[in-house]
Amino acid sequence: MDWRDRISVDPQICHGTACIKGTRVMVAVILDNLAAGVSHEEILPSYPTISAADIQAALEYAADPLHTHG
């Protein structure tokens, strides 16, 4: 999977912050939850517009060594 298929950076949405495509769920929110020890199973009900694949894409986005987020 390529994170670019699931994440967008659009200046018109959330001030250009990386979000899950088709939502206003910011990648940073997902990563913050994971860093706080919240499981995928706990995150999904809190953000019903995202999927497990979106959570994985957020991790891949954060791990992208080139940081070509656009």
N, C-alpha and C positions, 0 to 999 in steps of 0.2 A: 504494500500500500504506500502511496505517496501522500504525505500530509497535505500537499497542495490541492488534492481532490476534495478535502473536507474542511479546510480552513481558508478564510479569506481575510484580506486586509483592505478595507475600503474606507477612505476618508469620510464618507457619508454615514458610516455605521460605527457607533461607539468611538468617534473621534479617531478612526484609523487603527484602533486596537485590534489585534488578531482575534477573530471570532469564529465559531463553528458556522459554516456556511448555512444560510437560511435562518439563522437565529441571531440573537444578541447575547448569546452565552460566550463570554470572553475566555480565551485559552488560559489566561492568567488565573481566572476563578477556578477552573478545573485543576490546574497545577497547584494552586494554593490548597485546595481540598485534599489532593493526593499527598502533598507535603505534610499536612496536618494529620495524616493517617486515616483519612476517610477512604473507605473501600469503593471500588467501582460500583458494587451493588448498592451502596448507600448514596452515591452521587446520582445515579440514574433516576431514581424517583424524585429527587430534588429538582432535576432539570429534564422534564419529560420530552423535550424537543431534541435531545441528543441521544446517541447510541454508544454502545461499548466501543465501536470502531472510532467514534469521534474522540473518546477519551484516549485511545491509543494514538490517534493522529496528534493530539495535543502533546503527548509525550515525545513523539517523533519530531514535532516542531521545536520543542525545547532542546532536543538533543542534536538538532541540525548544526553541524560544525561550521557551516558557512554563514549561518544566520541570514539566509536570503529569503526573508519573510515577506515577499511581495510579488 
